[in-house]
């Protein structure tokens, strides 16, 4: 019985830009005894509009009581704001380090 374990893992939410696959992944992951959710496969080549569709669907399909983690390739200020507005709780971004290294 898996419910007797004290899980400290994030369930992965994948599905590319296919919102229906993402929602299906959210439903399956929400039934697991996990500590939160990792929203993968974003932050590479999709535009902000496409990412917004996915984030809106995913974040609304996940339980509010558990955190959502989004790793982004760069994570510009606009990308970070977009993610937070849709309900992402934690982000992994390289933008601040890249900006500091470039002296900007």
Secondary structure as UniProt FT lines:
FT   HELIX           2..4
FT   STRAND          10..13
FT   TURN            16..17
FT   HELIX           19..30
FT   STRAND          36..39
FT   HELIX           48..61
FT   TURN            64..65
FT   STRAND          67..71
FT   HELIX           77..86
FT   STRAND          90..92
FT   HELIX           95..102
//
